[in-house]
Amino acid sequence: MPLIVVFHFTDAGRLPKLSEEERRSIRAKFLEVLKEYPDVTFYGTWVDGEGRGICLWEAPSAEVVKEVVAKVLGTPPTDPVVEVKKIF
């Protein structure tokens, strides 16, 4: 299964600072939507202090990840969503 990286590095794509409650709420929404996608795994989100970062997924394609994100957040990711593969 391909690894998919969602980038958050442009001003429009950066992640806002969220409270712990907001993060739990969003995670709960993702977990609920992911029940419809048994072949998709969301590994998490990593960000720096400026909101730049990545989300790491295992999914059939980048399009499936965009679909999941749109269902949860109301819009697909702003920044690139790319399929990557390990080379060494």
Secondary structure, DSSP 8 states (H G I E B T S, - for coil): --EEEEEE-STTT------HHHHHHHHHHHHHHHTT-TT-EEEEEEE-TTS-EEEEEE-S-HHHHHHHHHHHHSS--SS-EEEE----
